[in-house]
């Protein structure tokens, strides 16, 4: 029996994480072992705690350690705006920017005929319920600019037509972007969404 069997298994598991391959995982595990008391033990303890306590918010789909997340329970966030995102990572990106002060709704993906993902596989029925039960005045569709993302946005817009103000994030030239490096779709979206100065 190998004396490094558990370490090898840890490296193998770490290599399955996004952004880590076998070499990066090996370096990370070696670093953790060298910093056992300072980093590895507290990390392992915290990972165990989070593994036991993490759950999806019953209201919006965010991830936290309570049944209803802090954003959903905050009185300050109840301003009538609901930002619809595909994934929890998108919600966290919006929060990192610190500019949106309303509440969120995580769909859990996008509609996709090829992958047999319909409205009932996503949290679209829950979204429609929330619009009526939470006095939502504006739904902001912050979905990715992909075919499936746009298809999902159009489907939601059809379902909520006339019930609430529907908006979407602007698309086009990113800050610091140079036209020469942009794809045709981005330039087209930017030109179509132009505004007066």
Secondary structure, 3 states (H helix, E strand, C coil): CCCCHHHHHHHHHHCCCCCCCHHHHHHHHHHHHHCHHHHHHHHHHHHHHHHHHCEECCCCCCEECCCCCHHHHCHHHCCCEEEEECCHHHHHHHHHHCCCCCEEEECCCCCECCCCECHHHCCHHHHHHHHHHCCCCEEEECCCCCHHHHHHHHHHHHHHCCCCEEEECCCCCCCCCCHHHCCHHHHHHHHHCCCCC
